[in-house]
Amino acid sequence: MSHDGCHEVAWKGRAFPYLMHHSGFHSTENYGSLRAREGHSDGHGHSSGYGSGGHGASHAPLPSEQGGSDVHSRAGTGTWNGPAPRGYRGTNAAAPAPTGPVKEPDSVRLSNGVRLPMIGFGTAMIKDPQVIKDALALGYRHFDCAWFYGNEEVVGAGLADFLAAGKRDELFITSKVWNTHHRPADVRKSVEESLAKLGCGHLDLLLVHWPEAWVAGSSMENPQPDNEAPISAMWGAMEALVDEGKVKSLGVSNFSLKQVEELIAGCRVRPVVNQVELHPMCSQRKLVGVLYRMGVQCVAYSPLGGQSAVKPNELLHDERVTAIAKEAGRSNAQMLIKWNIQRGVPVVAKTSNAERARENLEGMYEWKLSYEQKAVIDTLDVGKRFIDFPWKVWADPEEGGVAKPSKVMGL
């Protein structure tokens, strides 16, 4: 398992074939040589990522010609922000030696030492405690809850027998503080309500649901900003709950890289998770990679895209996903979940259907996507969000971390 979406290197176990003096050495193709081979030129003898290429087609206008910048879509300048490189693809490359049965990790170690299951069960819109009982029987141990879902009492009823059997330590329970509860007193009240309804004694992870503070009485349709509830004061109240043992770990949700950096700069208990929308159409590679290096694990919600009951799910039913799933003998949902967990990103999958819940978990750690399959799925990345509310203004995906050279130079 790796955190950039790649497999272990093909030359593992052999005698340094990546060194130039080795008899089996082959150079790795880079983006410039790839564009040059495909005949993309900017008209000045330099390869360019703008041209449509082929059959005498002229290049598209450069940023200076069209009065803008295309740093989010351009390849080959600064930090690569597209699909993960596949490495050497020559026809004479030796095939990797066959391996034994695959056994992927079923949990990830957070930066504070706590282990988080790779596949969690989302509880939004769950109305029947039996759904939770069935999930437990299938083997789910991470239950992702939130005050805003309004059903933590239902979840608690589903967990009650399991907890009464003295198995609390087997569970990982997450809850979230809603936008109208950012003031310190409201943070405490919200968490105590969640604990009472869930009946679990403590939360394994408490998240800030959104980096949006609203005044009491605000709704999704009519949010009113609360300018007297800074994140620093809210976080201090969450840290106090950790001190008291009511919460084990803290994290955030829907935060940009810059927002996480600002939080870390002034906090005492560091966030260990950022739960965000992640799937092949919204890979957010920079966010995932940079936060991992900072000790913050990204966790994927909506790993299958949008809800088919609301509108057609163009990700789940994409012909490329269907083709790869058929080739691998898996379902489309399994293919999308595997894409995330294989790159080291835990997921929260939501369903009230017992068979789909089984499909999302059973046998998921016993197989891998191949290089070729992953490369096809990577082509789906278009930065599309399925969870996108009118009141949420998403930050520039390149904001925070080390800036691309192209942005520093104003290209």
C-alpha positions as CSV (number, residue, x, y, z in Angstrom):
1,M,0.0,0.0,0.0
2,S,1.3,3.5,-0.8
3,H,0.0,7.0,-0.4
4,D,0.4,8.2,-3.9
5,G,-1.7,5.5,-5.5
6,C,1.2,3.4,-6.9
7,H,2.1,-0.3,-6.4
8,E,5.4,-1.4,-5.0
9,V,8.1,-0.9,-7.5
10,A,8.4,-3.7,-10.2
11,W,12.1,-4.2,-9.5
12,K,11.7,-5.1,-5.8
13,G,13.9,-8.1,-5.0
14,R,16.2,-7.7,-8.0
15,A,19.7,-6.3,-8.2
16,F,19.4,-2.5,-8.6
17,P,18.0,-2.4,-12.2
18,Y,17.2,1.2,-11.7
19,L,21.0,2.1,-11.9
20,M,22.3,3.2,-15.3
21,H,25.1,0.7,-15.3
22,H,22.8,-2.3,-14.8
23,S,22.4,-4.5,-17.9
24,G,18.6,-4.3,-17.6
25,F,18.5,-0.5,-17.2
26,H,15.8,1.4,-19.1
27,S,15.1,5.1,-18.8
28,T,11.8,6.2,-17.4
29,E,9.6,8.2,-19.7
30,N,9.0,11.8,-18.6
31,Y,6.2,14.1,-19.4
32,G,8.3,16.2,-21.8
33,S,9.4,13.2,-23.9
34,L,5.8,11.9,-23.9
35,R,4.5,15.2,-25.4
36,A,7.4,15.4,-27.8
37,R,6.7,11.9,-29.1
38,E,3.0,12.7,-29.5
39,G,4.0,15.7,-31.7
40,H,2.8,18.5,-29.4
41,S,4.7,21.6,-30.2
42,D,4.3,25.3,-29.3
43,G,5.7,26.4,-32.7
44,H,9.1,27.4,-31.2
45,G,10.7,24.0,-31.1
46,H,9.6,23.3,-27.5
47,S,7.1,20.7,-26.5
48,S,3.9,22.0,-25.1
49,G,0.9,20.6,-23.2
50,Y,-1.6,23.0,-24.8
51,G,-1.9,21.7,-28.4
52,S,-4.6,19.2,-29.5
53,G,-1.9,17.5,-31.6
54,G,-2.1,15.3,-34.6
55,H,-2.9,15.9,-38.3
56,G,-1.6,19.4,-38.5
57,A,-3.7,20.8,-35.7
58,S,-2.4,24.1,-34.4
59,H,-1.7,24.8,-30.8
60,A,-4.3,26.3,-28.5
61,P,-3.7,29.9,-27.3
62,L,-1.1,30.4,-24.6
63,P,-2.1,32.0,-21.4
64,S,-0.6,35.3,-22.5
65,E,-2.7,35.1,-25.7
66,Q,-6.0,34.4,-24.0
67,G,-5.5,36.7,-21.0
68,G,-5.5,34.0,-18.3
69,S,-3.7,31.1,-16.6
70,D,-4.5,27.5,-17.0
71,V,-2.2,26.2,-14.2
72,H,-4.9,23.8,-13.0
73,S,-5.1,21.8,-16.2
74,R,-1.6,22.2,-17.8
75,A,0.8,19.3,-17.7
76,G,4.5,19.5,-17.3
77,T,5.0,22.8,-15.5
78,G,5.7,22.7,-11.8
79,T,4.2,20.1,-9.5
80,W,2.5,17.3,-11.4
81,N,-1.2,17.3,-10.3
82,G,-2.7,14.7,-12.6
83,P,-2.8,10.9,-12.6
84,A,0.1,9.2,-10.9
85,P,3.0,8.4,-13.2
86,R,3.0,4.8,-14.5
87,G,6.8,4.6,-15.1
88,Y,8.4,2.7,-17.9
89,R,5.9,1.3,-20.4
90,G,8.2,-0.3,-23.0
91,T,7.1,-3.5,-24.7
92,N,10.4,-5.3,-23.7
93,A,10.1,-4.6,-20.0
94,A,10.3,-7.8,-17.9
95,A,7.0,-8.7,-16.2
96,P,7.1,-8.6,-12.4
97,A,7.4,-12.1,-10.9
98,P,4.1,-13.6,-9.7
99,T,3.3,-12.9,-6.1
100,G,1.4,-14.9,-3.5
101,P,-2.1,-14.1,-2.2
102,V,-2.6,-10.4,-1.6
103,K,-3.3,-9.2,2.0
104,E,-3.8,-5.5,2.2
105,P,-3.8,-3.7,5.6
106,D,-7.3,-3.4,7.0
107,S,-6.5,-0.3,9.1
108,V,-4.1,2.7,9.0
109,R,-2.1,4.1,11.9
110,L,-2.9,7.7,12.6
111,S,-0.1,10.1,13.7
112,N,-1.2,9.8,17.4
113,G,-0.8,6.0,17.3
114,V,-4.5,5.2,17.0
115,R,-5.6,2.7,14.3
116,L,-8.4,3.6,12.0
117,P,-10.2,0.9,9.9
118,M,-9.7,1.3,6.2
119,I,-13.4,0.8,5.4
120,G,-16.0,2.6,7.6
121,F,-19.8,2.6,7.7
122,G,-21.5,5.9,7.0
123,T,-24.7,6.5,9.1
124,A,-26.3,9.5,7.5
125,M,-30.0,8.9,6.8
126,I,-30.0,5.5,8.7
127,K,-33.4,5.1,10.3
128,D,-33.4,1.5,11.5
129,P,-31.1,0.2,14.3
130,Q,-31.1,-3.2,12.5
131,V,-29.0,-1.7,9.7
132,I,-26.2,-1.0,12.3
133,K,-26.6,-4.5,13.8
134,D,-26.2,-6.0,10.3
135,A,-23.1,-3.9,9.7
136,L,-21.6,-5.2,12.9
137,A,-22.3,-8.8,11.9
138,L,-20.6,-8.2,8.5
139,G,-17.5,-6.9,10.3
140,Y,-17.7,-3.1,10.2
141,R,-16.1,-1.5,13.2
142,H,-15.8,2.2,12.2
143,F,-19.1,4.0,12.4
144,D,-19.1,7.6,11.1
145,C,-21.8,9.7,12.8
146,A,-22.6,13.3,13.2
147,W,-24.9,15.5,15.3
148,F,-26.3,17.0,12.1
149,Y,-27.5,13.6,10.9
150,G,-30.2,13.6,13.6
151,N,-30.0,9.8,14.1
152,E,-27.3,9.2,16.7
153,E,-30.0,7.7,18.9
154,V,-30.8,5.1,16.2
155,V,-27.1,4.3,15.8
156,G,-26.8,3.9,19.6
157,A,-29.7,1.5,19.6
158,G,-28.0,-0.6,16.9
159,L,-24.7,-0.6,18.9
160,A,-26.3,-1.3,22.3
161,D,-26.0,-5.1,22.4
162,F,-22.4,-5.0,21.1
163,L,-21.4,-2.4,23.7
164,A,-23.2,-4.3,26.5
165,A,-21.1,-7.4,25.6
166,G,-18.0,-5.4,26.6
167,K,-16.7,-4.9,23.1
168,R,-16.3,-1.1,23.1
169,D,-12.6,-1.4,22.4
170,E,-13.3,-3.1,19.1
171,L,-15.2,-0.1,17.8
172,F,-14.0,3.2,16.3
173,I,-16.8,5.8,16.6
174,T,-16.6,9.2,14.9
175,S,-18.9,12.2,15.4
176,K,-18.9,15.7,14.2
177,V,-19.6,19.2,15.5
178,W,-22.1,21.1,13.3
179,N,-21.8,24.6,12.0
180,T,-24.1,26.2,14.6
181,H,-22.1,24.7,17.5
182,H,-18.7,26.4,17.0
183,R,-18.9,28.4,20.2
184,P,-17.0,26.7,23.0
185,A,-20.1,26.1,25.2
186,D,-22.0,24.7,22.2
187,V,-19.1,22.4,21.3
188,R,-19.3,20.7,24.7
189,K,-23.1,20.5,24.6
190,S,-23.1,19.0,21.2
191,V,-20.5,16.3,22.1
192,E,-22.3,15.4,25.4
193,E,-25.6,15.0,23.4
194,S,-23.8,12.7,20.9
195,L,-22.3,10.6,23.7
196,A,-25.6,10.2,25.5
197,K,-27.4,9.1,22.3
198,L,-24.7,6.8,21.1
199,G,-24.1,5.3,24.6
200,C,-20.5,4.7,23.8
201,G,-18.7,6.4,26.7
202,H,-16.2,8.3,24.5
203,L,-15.7,9.3,20.9
204,D,-12.7,7.8,19.1
205,L,-12.6,10.8,16.8
206,L,-14.3,14.2,16.9
207,L,-14.4,16.2,13.7
208,V,-15.3,19.8,12.8
209,H,-18.0,19.1,10.2
210,W,-17.3,22.2,8.1
211,P,-15.0,25.2,8.4
212,E,-18.1,27.3,8.6
213,A,-19.4,29.0,11.8
214,W,-23.1,29.9,11.7
215,V,-25.3,31.6,14.3
216,A,-27.9,29.5,16.2
217,G,-31.0,28.9,14.2
218,S,-29.2,28.9,10.8
219,S,-30.3,26.3,8.3
220,M,-28.8,24.9,5.1
221,E,-31.1,27.1,3.1
222,N,-30.4,30.2,5.1
223,P,-27.0,30.1,6.8
224,Q,-26.0,33.2,8.8
225,P,-22.2,33.5,9.5
226,D,-21.1,33.7,13.2
227,N,-18.2,36.1,13.2
228,E,-17.7,35.7,16.9
229,A,-16.8,32.0,16.8
230,P,-13.2,31.6,15.6
231,I,-11.8,28.2,14.9
232,S,-9.1,28.7,17.6
233,A,-11.7,29.0,20.4
234,M,-13.7,26.1,19.1
235,W,-10.6,23.9,18.9
236,G,-9.7,24.9,22.4
237,A,-13.0,23.5,23.6
238,M,-12.4,20.3,21.7
239,E,-8.9,20.0,23.2
240,A,-10.5,20.2,26.7
241,L,-12.7,17.2,25.8
242,V,-9.6,15.3,24.9
243,D,-8.1,16.2,28.3
244,E,-11.2,14.9,30.0
245,G,-11.1,11.6,28.2
246,K,-14.4,12.2,26.4
247,V,-12.7,12.3,23.0
248,K,-9.6,10.3,22.0
249,S,-8.6,12.1,18.7
250,L,-9.4,15.3,16.9
251,G,-9.8,16.1,13.2
252,V,-11.5,18.2,10.6
253,S,-13.7,17.7,7.6
254,N,-14.0,19.7,4.3
255,F,-10.9,21.8,5.2
256,S,-8.5,23.0,2.6
257,L,-4.7,22.5,2.9
258,K,-4.2,26.1,3.9
259,Q,-7.0,25.9,6.6
260,V,-5.3,22.8,8.1
261,E,-1.9,24.5,8.1
262,E,-3.4,27.6,9.9
263,L,-5.0,25.3,12.5
264,I,-1.9,23.3,13.2
265,A,0.2,26.5,13.6
266,G,-1.8,27.5,16.7
267,C,-3.2,24.3,18.3
268,R,-2.0,22.1,21.2
269,V,-3.7,18.8,20.1
270,R,-3.0,18.4,16.4
271,P,-5.7,17.1,14.0
272,V,-5.0,13.6,12.8
273,V,-7.8,13.4,10.1
274,N,-9.3,15.5,7.4
275,Q,-12.4,13.9,6.0
276,V,-13.1,15.1,2.5
277,E,-14.8,14.1,-0.7
278,L,-12.4,11.7,-2.5
279,H,-13.0,9.5,-5.5
280,P,-11.5,9.1,-9.0
281,M,-13.3,12.2,-10.3
282,C,-12.0,14.3,-7.4
283,S,-8.7,12.8,-6.3
284,Q,-7.2,15.9,-4.6
285,R,-3.7,14.5,-4.9
286,K,-1.9,17.5,-3.4
287,L,-4.2,17.7,-0.4
288,V,-3.9,14.0,0.3
289,G,-0.1,13.8,-0.1
290,V,0.9,17.0,1.7
291,L,-1.4,16.4,4.6
292,Y,-0.1,12.9,5.0
293,R,3.5,14.3,5.3
294,M,2.2,16.6,8.0
295,G,0.7,13.8,10.0
296,V,-2.9,14.4,8.9
297,Q,-4.7,11.4,7.3
298,C,-7.3,12.2,4.6
299,V,-10.4,10.0,4.9
300,A,-12.8,9.7,1.9
301,Y,-16.5,10.4,2.1
302,S,-18.7,9.8,-0.9
303,P,-16.1,7.3,-2.4
304,L,-18.7,6.1,-4.9
305,G,-19.7,9.6,-6.0
306,G,-23.2,11.0,-5.7
307,Q,-26.4,9.3,-4.6
308,S,-28.1,7.5,-7.5
309,A,-31.5,8.2,-5.9
310,V,-31.0,11.9,-6.3
311,K,-29.6,12.0,-9.8
312,P,-27.7,9.6,-12.1
313,N,-24.3,8.8,-10.7
314,E,-22.0,9.4,-13.6
315,L,-19.0,8.1,-11.7
316,L,-20.4,4.8,-10.5
317,H,-21.8,4.0,-14.0
318,D,-18.9,5.4,-16.0
319,E,-18.1,3.0,-18.9
320,R,-14.4,2.9,-17.9
321,V,-15.2,1.9,-14.3
322,T,-17.6,-0.7,-15.7
323,A,-15.0,-2.1,-18.1
324,I,-12.3,-2.4,-15.4
325,A,-14.7,-3.9,-12.9
326,K,-15.8,-6.6,-15.4
327,E,-12.1,-7.3,-16.2
328,A,-11.3,-7.8,-12.5
329,G,-14.4,-9.7,-11.8
330,R,-15.6,-7.1,-9.3
331,S,-18.5,-4.7,-8.9
332,N,-18.2,-1.0,-9.9
333,A,-18.5,0.0,-6.2
334,Q,-15.7,-2.4,-5.2
335,M,-13.5,-0.9,-7.9
336,L,-14.0,2.6,-6.7
337,I,-13.5,1.7,-3.0
338,K,-10.3,-0.2,-3.9
339,W,-9.0,2.8,-5.8
340,N,-8.9,4.9,-2.6
341,I,-7.8,2.2,-0.1
342,Q,-5.0,1.1,-2.4
343,R,-3.5,4.6,-2.3
344,G,-3.7,4.5,1.5
345,V,-6.9,6.5,2.0
346,P,-9.6,5.0,4.3
347,V,-13.2,5.4,3.1
348,V,-16.6,5.9,4.7
349,A,-19.1,4.0,2.5
350,K,-22.8,4.6,3.1
351,T,-25.7,2.2,2.4
352,S,-28.8,0.8,4.1
353,N,-28.8,-2.2,1.9
354,A,-27.3,-5.3,3.5
355,E,-26.0,-6.9,0.3
356,R,-24.3,-3.6,-0.8
357,A,-22.8,-3.3,2.7
358,R,-21.4,-6.8,2.3
359,E,-20.1,-6.0,-1.1
360,N,-18.3,-2.9,0.1
361,L,-16.4,-4.8,2.7
362,E,-16.1,-8.5,2.0
363,G,-12.8,-9.6,0.5
364,M,-11.7,-6.0,-0.2
365,Y,-8.2,-6.6,1.3
366,E,-7.5,-9.6,-0.8
367,W,-6.9,-8.1,-4.3
368,K,-5.3,-5.1,-6.0
369,L,-5.8,-3.0,-9.1
370,S,-3.1,-3.6,-11.7
371,Y,-1.0,-0.7,-13.0
372,E,-3.0,-0.7,-16.2
373,Q,-6.4,-0.8,-14.4
374,K,-5.4,2.0,-12.1
375,A,-4.1,4.2,-15.0
376,V,-7.5,3.9,-16.7
377,I,-9.4,4.9,-13.5
378,D,-6.9,7.8,-13.0
379,T,-8.1,9.3,-16.3
380,L,-11.5,10.1,-14.6
381,D,-10.1,12.9,-12.5
382,V,-11.8,16.2,-13.5
383,G,-12.1,17.8,-10.1
384,K,-15.8,17.1,-9.9
385,R,-17.6,17.4,-6.5
386,F,-20.9,15.7,-5.9
387,I,-21.2,17.3,-2.4
388,D,-21.3,21.0,-3.3
389,F,-23.6,23.3,-1.4
390,P,-24.3,26.9,-2.6
391,W,-23.0,28.4,0.7
392,K,-19.6,26.6,0.4
393,V,-16.9,28.4,-1.5
394,W,-14.1,25.9,-2.2
395,A,-10.5,27.2,-1.8
396,D,-8.0,27.1,-4.7
397,P,-6.7,23.5,-4.7
398,E,-3.2,24.8,-5.1
399,E,-3.4,27.1,-2.0
400,G,-1.2,26.0,0.9
401,G,1.8,23.8,0.9
402,V,4.7,24.6,-1.5
403,A,3.4,26.6,-4.4
404,K,3.9,25.4,-8.0
405,P,6.8,27.2,-9.7
406,S,4.2,28.2,-12.4
407,K,2.2,30.1,-9.7
408,V,5.3,31.7,-8.1
409,M,6.3,33.0,-11.5
410,G,2.8,34.1,-12.4
411,L,2.5,31.8,-15.4
